[in-house]
Amino acid sequence: MVKLKAILFDMDGLLIDSEPLWRKAEIAIFKSVSIELSDADCTKTAGLRIDEVVDYWYQKYPWQESEGFSKKDIEKKIVSELIQLISLEGEPMPGVKEILNFFEKLKIPMAIASSSYYNIINAVINKLNINQYFKIIHSAEEEEYGKPHPAIFLTAAKKMGVKNSECLVFEDSFHGIIAGLAAKMKVVAIPDKIYYNKAKFDIATIKIKSLSEFNEHYLTQLTLT
């Protein structure tokens, strides 16, 4: 039996319905360097850090970098656009407050381990008013590699003062699920509903449709396996 001592939450698409906002920001800003992206194009890079997203599209469709249009400039513009969209349109995913209260009552410490940069994380936790639930906030901004590399979860566990095997990860993206499993942690996958039936998400320890579904039954199942 494994005793869970820390809960690690991804953020984008899991705590906040930000994936449509990311796509909107990326489509708008990449257009400034003549890259026309669709929603489907943007889903290919879900879960990656924004610098990795920018580099991904630069490798495919390199643009002439100039003042205000370097890769770093594009990255900053996307982040700025996203933060504004979060402020105006950000909404919590179903079950966020319920699951945070669930683990708080069980006195299991919680953390956010997100591919997003700290300024985006801060915008989200302020918008949703959930900062008080988390012992630590950790961004892949501090890591050499983003997800699917497990570094972000390994560092979060270390900051929480627990073993990797004592952590439970909640993730919506395939990159994040791989990262959690590679860190030797149990992973609850909550894919976007349009991807829920894709077999690749079945690699997670448990797959559910929303945070609202998670309950004592699943918690017992996780601690017994």
C-alpha positions, 0 to 999 in steps of 0.5 A: 500500500502506498501512502500519498503525501503530495498531490501535483496538479498541472494547470492549463486545461486541468484547473482552468479552461485555458487551452482555447485561450492558448490557441487564440493567443498563438493563432493571433501572434503567429499570424504576425510572422505569416504563420497561419495556424488552426486549432488542430495545429495548436493541439500538437504542442499542448503541454509544451513550454511556450519557448518550445512551442515557438521553436517548434513552429520556427523549425517548420516555418522559419521566419526572418527574425527582426526587431520585435519579431525574434523567437523571444519576442513572439514568445513574450507577445503570446504570453502577454496576449494569453494573460489578457485573455485569462483576465477577461475570459478565464473560467475554472474547469468543472470540479476545481474547488471541490477537488481542492477542498477534498484533498485539503480536508484529507490534509494532503499537501498540494502543488501546481507543477505547470509548463506555463511561466510564473506570470501565467500561473500567477494570473490563473491562481489570482483569477480563480482565487486558489492560491491558498490551497498550494504548498508550492508553485513550480514552473517548468520555466526553472527546468532545462527541459519541459514536459514530457521530460519528468524534471518538473515533477521530480523537482516539485516532489523534492520541494514538497519533501516527499518521495516520487512514489508518494505523489499523485499527478493530475494531468490533461495532456499526453505530454504531461501524463508521460512526464508523470509516469516517467517520474515514477508517480501515479497519474490521473488523466483527464483528457479533453472530451474530444480526445477522451477515447484515444487509446494513448491516454489509457497509459495513465494509472486512472482515466476520468472525464473531469475533476468532479468524478474523483472521489474516495473510491479512486483514492482507495484504488490508487493507494492499493495499487 
